[in-house]
Amino acid sequence: MKNTLLILLIISSFNLIAQSVQDFPELKGEYLGQTPPGIIPVIFAQGIVSNSNWAEHCQVAVSPNGDEIFWSVWTGEYKTKDGEKNTEQLFYSKLENGRWTKPRIAAFTKNNIHGLNGGPVFSLDGKRLYFYQVNDPWMTSGKFIFYVDKKNGEWVNKPVKVDNSYNNTDNNWTPFFTKKGNAYTFGKNKFSIIKYKYENNVFSNPDTTLLPKGFKVYFNVYLSPLEDYLIFSGINEKGYGDLDLYICNKKKDGKWSHPINLGPKINTDKRERFPIVSPDGKYLFFMRHTETQDFFWVSTEIFKEIINQ
């Protein structure tokens, strides 16, 4: 009798797994098999990543090999300890046997299942993933950057806290890394961008670049791997409303150009933020404050149109 029940339970489990896979569409090819955008932004992976069941937050993180995509969302699936509030959690999909897996929560964040986990950023070689954690959703206990390494094709389950040379405040955002061995984030005074030297897991020699008068930067700052341009979300009186995305190019003298608004195809009267360019340089991803805070993507060909105006 016991053996019969065990067999029935196993069959039932396999049926549930098969049903779960069956319910998820068969997605093949780059970027979850989505049709690439042109110079008009479109919602990224609607119903899969940009899903009405949750509210997306922070940036999309695409692995350098293009075989994994991470993102964070506010979800009611996991609540705060008192059961009253939604939490922010990291989800991902990866290519397995030629098809993308159904989105699932990152196992290495289950140590903080009642807190906030967000802001994913890959290292340039794809062997490390950075993100932030907040144990207390009300952020009274601090927000700090962690990372996990990939070993034997799998992410290690125990996050490592980044050293205090970077985790020196209670409101850190995940840095972006460049091929020159630098890491960038925005200044807490909202008028600057900070560059760190990053070597042997240590952030050092912070160098501050002030934005031109009249600009304020909010949240993550994206730097291209070659440091030839940067994109930030900011406020300026000539913007389209709330936060807009701006681009600066590196000039021959090494200084940044005056910020250029990315224009009405990207910026609206809603809030646009969390810019990041895909590792292949083809697409700009960003978050727009639609009703459910959707991720959008657009061809980087639009940069030429804007810069040449």
C-alpha positions as CSV (number, residue, x, y, z in Angstrom):
1,M,0.0,0.0,0.0
2,K,2.8,2.4,0.9
3,N,4.6,1.6,-2.3
4,T,1.5,2.3,-4.3
5,L,1.0,5.7,-2.6
6,L,4.6,6.6,-3.2
7,I,4.3,5.7,-6.9
8,L,1.1,7.8,-7.2
9,L,2.8,10.8,-5.5
10,I,5.8,10.5,-7.9
11,I,3.4,10.3,-10.9
12,S,1.5,13.3,-9.6
13,S,4.6,15.3,-9.2
14,F,5.8,14.6,-12.7
15,N,2.4,15.5,-14.0
16,L,2.5,18.9,-12.2
17,I,6.0,19.6,-13.6
18,A,4.9,18.6,-17.1
19,Q,1.8,20.8,-16.8
20,S,4.0,23.7,-15.6
21,V,6.3,23.4,-18.6
22,Q,3.3,22.9,-20.9
23,D,1.7,26.1,-19.7
24,F,4.9,28.1,-20.5
25,P,5.4,28.9,-24.2
26,E,8.3,27.3,-26.1
27,L,10.8,30.2,-26.4
28,K,13.9,29.8,-28.5
29,G,16.6,32.2,-29.8
30,E,18.1,35.3,-28.4
31,Y,16.4,37.5,-25.8
32,L,13.7,34.9,-24.8
33,G,12.9,34.5,-28.5
34,Q,11.4,38.0,-28.7
35,T,11.1,40.0,-31.9
36,P,13.9,42.6,-31.8
37,P,12.7,46.2,-31.6
38,G,13.5,49.1,-33.9
39,I,14.0,52.7,-32.8
40,I,10.5,52.8,-31.2
41,P,10.6,51.3,-27.7
42,V,8.4,48.3,-27.1
43,I,7.6,46.3,-23.9
44,F,10.1,43.6,-23.4
45,A,8.8,40.0,-23.1
46,Q,5.3,41.0,-22.3
47,G,3.5,38.5,-20.1
48,I,6.8,36.8,-19.3
49,V,9.2,39.4,-17.8
50,S,7.0,42.4,-18.1
51,N,4.1,40.7,-16.4
52,S,0.9,42.3,-15.0
53,N,1.1,39.9,-12.0
54,W,4.0,41.9,-10.6
55,A,5.6,45.4,-10.8
56,E,9.0,45.3,-12.4
57,H,11.8,47.2,-10.7
58,C,15.5,48.1,-11.5
59,Q,17.2,47.0,-14.6
60,V,17.2,43.9,-16.8
61,A,20.5,42.0,-16.6
62,V,21.5,40.0,-19.7
63,S,24.5,37.6,-19.4
64,P,27.5,38.3,-21.7
65,N,26.7,35.0,-23.5
66,G,23.1,35.8,-23.8
67,D,22.0,32.6,-22.1
68,E,20.6,34.1,-18.9
69,I,18.4,37.0,-18.0
70,F,17.8,38.3,-14.5
71,W,15.3,41.0,-13.4
72,S,13.7,42.1,-10.1
73,V,10.0,42.7,-9.3
74,W,7.7,43.7,-6.5
75,T,5.5,40.7,-5.9
76,G,2.8,39.5,-3.6
77,E,4.0,35.9,-3.9
78,Y,6.5,36.6,-1.2
79,K,5.4,38.8,1.7
80,T,7.2,40.6,4.5
81,K,7.3,38.7,7.8
82,D,4.1,40.3,9.0
83,G,2.4,39.2,5.8
84,E,1.2,42.7,5.0
85,K,3.6,44.0,2.3
86,N,4.9,42.8,-1.0
87,T,8.6,42.3,-1.4
88,E,11.2,42.7,-4.2
89,Q,12.6,39.5,-5.5
90,L,15.1,38.4,-8.2
91,F,13.7,36.2,-11.0
92,Y,15.5,34.7,-14.0
93,S,15.2,32.6,-17.1
94,K,18.0,30.7,-18.8
95,L,18.5,28.7,-22.0
96,E,18.4,25.0,-21.3
97,N,18.5,22.5,-24.1
98,G,17.8,25.3,-26.6
99,R,14.7,26.8,-24.9
100,W,14.1,29.4,-22.2
101,T,13.0,28.2,-18.8
102,K,9.9,29.4,-17.0
103,P,10.8,32.4,-14.8
104,R,11.7,31.4,-11.3
105,I,13.1,33.0,-8.2
106,A,16.9,33.0,-7.7
107,A,17.8,30.4,-5.2
108,F,20.6,32.4,-3.8
109,T,18.2,35.1,-2.5
110,K,16.1,32.7,-0.4
111,N,18.2,33.8,2.6
112,N,16.3,37.1,2.4
113,I,12.9,35.9,1.2
114,H,11.0,38.4,3.3
115,G,13.2,41.3,2.3
116,L,14.2,43.1,-0.8
117,N,16.5,41.6,-3.5
118,G,17.1,43.6,-6.7
119,G,19.4,45.6,-9.0
120,P,21.1,42.6,-10.9
121,V,24.3,43.4,-12.8
122,F,26.6,40.9,-14.4
123,S,30.4,41.1,-14.3
124,L,31.9,41.6,-17.7
125,D,32.9,37.9,-17.9
126,G,29.5,36.7,-16.7
127,K,31.0,34.6,-13.9
128,R,29.6,36.9,-11.1
129,L,26.3,38.5,-10.5
130,Y,25.9,41.6,-8.3
131,F,22.7,42.7,-6.6
132,Y,21.4,44.5,-3.5
133,Q,19.7,43.2,-0.4
134,V,17.6,44.9,2.2
135,N,16.7,42.7,5.2
136,D,14.1,45.2,6.4
137,P,11.7,46.3,3.7
138,W,11.3,49.6,5.5
139,M,15.0,50.1,4.9
140,T,15.8,50.9,8.5
141,S,18.5,48.3,8.6
142,G,20.5,49.3,5.5
143,K,20.8,48.4,1.8
144,F,24.0,46.7,0.8
145,I,25.5,45.2,-2.3
146,F,26.3,41.4,-2.5
147,Y,27.5,39.1,-5.2
148,V,27.4,35.4,-6.1
149,D,29.9,33.5,-8.2
150,K,29.2,30.8,-10.8
151,K,30.9,27.5,-10.3
152,N,30.5,24.5,-12.6
153,G,27.7,26.3,-14.4
154,E,25.6,27.0,-11.3
155,W,25.3,30.0,-9.0
156,V,26.7,29.6,-5.5
157,N,23.8,29.8,-3.0
158,K,25.6,31.9,-0.4
159,P,25.8,35.6,-1.3
160,V,29.0,37.5,-0.4
161,K,28.8,41.1,0.8
162,V,30.9,43.6,-1.1
163,D,33.7,45.2,0.9
164,N,33.0,48.3,3.0
165,S,34.9,50.6,0.6
166,Y,31.8,50.5,-1.6
167,N,29.2,49.5,1.0
168,N,29.8,52.6,3.0
169,T,26.3,54.0,3.2
170,D,22.8,52.5,3.8
171,N,21.5,53.3,0.3
172,N,23.8,51.7,-2.2
173,W,22.9,50.9,-5.8
174,T,24.6,48.2,-7.9
175,P,27.7,49.5,-9.8
176,F,28.4,49.0,-13.5
177,F,31.8,47.7,-14.5
178,T,34.1,48.7,-17.4
179,K,37.0,47.1,-19.3
180,K,39.3,49.7,-17.8
181,G,38.9,48.2,-14.4
182,N,36.5,50.8,-13.1
183,A,33.1,50.7,-11.5
184,Y,30.5,53.5,-11.6
185,T,27.6,54.6,-9.5
186,F,25.7,57.9,-8.9
187,G,26.6,60.3,-6.1
188,K,24.3,60.4,-3.1
189,N,24.0,64.2,-3.5
190,K,22.3,63.6,-6.8
191,F,24.6,66.0,-8.7
192,S,27.5,63.7,-9.4
193,I,28.7,60.4,-10.7
194,I,31.3,58.4,-8.8
195,K,34.1,56.3,-10.4
196,Y,35.9,53.6,-8.4
197,K,39.0,51.7,-9.3
198,Y,37.9,48.0,-9.0
199,E,40.7,45.4,-8.6
200,N,40.9,42.1,-6.6
201,N,37.3,42.6,-5.4
202,V,38.2,45.9,-3.8
203,F,36.7,49.3,-4.7
204,S,39.2,52.2,-4.2
205,N,40.1,55.7,-5.2
206,P,36.6,57.2,-5.6
207,D,36.6,60.0,-8.1
208,T,33.6,62.4,-8.4
209,T,32.4,63.9,-11.6
210,L,29.9,66.7,-11.2
211,L,27.0,67.0,-13.6
212,P,26.3,70.3,-15.4
213,K,24.3,72.8,-13.5
214,G,20.5,72.1,-13.7
215,F,20.8,68.3,-13.8
216,K,20.1,65.8,-11.0
217,V,20.8,62.1,-11.4
218,Y,18.7,59.4,-9.7
219,F,19.3,55.7,-9.3
220,N,21.7,53.7,-11.4
221,V,24.1,55.2,-13.9
222,Y,25.0,53.0,-16.9
223,L,28.5,53.1,-18.3
224,S,29.5,51.4,-21.6
225,P,32.3,48.8,-21.2
226,L,34.7,51.0,-23.1
227,E,33.6,54.1,-21.2
228,D,32.8,56.0,-24.4
229,Y,29.3,57.0,-23.2
230,L,27.1,57.0,-20.1
231,I,23.3,57.0,-19.7
232,F,21.5,58.2,-16.6
233,S,18.0,58.9,-15.4
234,G,17.7,62.5,-14.3
235,I,15.7,65.7,-13.9
236,N,16.1,68.9,-15.9
237,E,13.7,71.7,-16.4
238,K,13.7,71.1,-20.1
239,G,12.8,67.4,-19.8
240,Y,9.5,65.7,-20.8
241,G,8.3,65.2,-17.2
242,D,9.5,63.4,-14.1
243,L,12.7,61.4,-14.8
244,D,14.1,61.3,-18.3
245,L,17.0,59.3,-19.7
246,Y,20.1,61.3,-20.9
247,I,23.3,60.3,-22.7
248,C,26.8,61.8,-22.4
249,N,29.6,61.0,-24.8
250,K,33.3,60.9,-23.9
251,K,35.1,63.8,-25.6
252,K,38.7,63.8,-26.9
253,D,39.9,65.6,-23.8
254,G,38.5,62.8,-21.6
255,K,35.6,64.9,-20.2
256,W,31.9,64.1,-20.7
257,S,29.8,66.0,-23.1
258,H,26.8,68.0,-22.0
259,P,23.9,65.6,-21.3
260,I,21.6,65.0,-24.3
261,N,17.9,64.0,-23.7
262,L,17.1,60.7,-25.4
263,G,14.1,62.3,-26.9
264,P,10.3,61.8,-27.1
265,K,10.5,58.2,-28.5
266,I,12.1,57.1,-25.2
267,N,11.1,59.8,-22.7
268,T,7.5,60.6,-21.8
269,D,5.6,62.4,-19.1
270,K,6.0,59.2,-17.1
271,R,9.1,58.2,-15.2
272,E,11.9,56.5,-17.2
273,R,14.8,55.1,-15.3
274,F,17.2,52.1,-14.9
275,P,19.0,52.2,-18.3
276,I,21.3,49.4,-19.4
277,V,22.6,48.4,-22.8
278,S,22.8,44.7,-23.7
279,P,26.3,43.1,-23.8
280,D,26.2,43.0,-27.6
281,G,25.5,46.7,-27.7
282,K,22.4,46.3,-29.8
283,Y,19.6,47.2,-27.4
284,L,18.8,49.8,-24.7
285,F,16.7,48.4,-21.8
286,F,14.9,50.7,-19.4
287,M,11.9,50.8,-17.1
288,R,8.9,53.0,-17.7
289,H,6.4,53.7,-15.0
290,T,3.3,52.4,-16.7
291,E,0.6,51.0,-14.5
292,T,2.7,47.9,-13.7
293,Q,6.2,49.4,-14.3
294,D,7.1,47.7,-17.5
295,F,10.6,47.0,-19.0
296,F,11.0,48.4,-22.5
297,W,13.8,47.8,-25.0
298,V,14.8,49.7,-28.2
299,S,17.6,49.5,-30.8
300,T,20.7,51.5,-29.9
301,E,20.5,52.8,-33.5
302,I,18.4,55.5,-32.0
303,F,21.5,56.9,-30.4
304,K,22.8,57.9,-33.8
305,E,19.5,59.7,-34.6
306,I,19.7,61.6,-31.3
307,I,23.4,62.5,-31.4
308,N,23.2,63.7,-35.0
309,Q,20.3,66.0,-34.4
